[in-house]
């Protein structure tokens, strides 16, 4: 199996639900990393996780829209976000929704 690590914001309801509902094909061993609970791993990517979740597929790093598109392509049921073009168009709205939700819930950005 190809190793796959997903680093996400565990306090973001959208992020947490997305990774919980994600049904990846069986050819990947998935490791979920909550960036708030495991700061060492999250910081090791040297990326701003407020800009988007990170997917590490066998050493190749994807973030934000690229990460969502990749996960969609690797899932058992590919959706519209499998397209890089659509993921790039929609992802800024997803990030905005996350920021507003965290603010309303009184949670700080990463």
Buried (B, 14 or more C-beta within 10 A) or exposed (E): EEEBBBBBBBBBBBBBEBBEEBEBEEEBEBEBBBBBEBEEBBEEBEBEBEEBBBBBBEEEBBBBBBBBBBBBBBBEEEBEBBBBEBBBEBBEEBBEEBEEBBEEEEBEEB
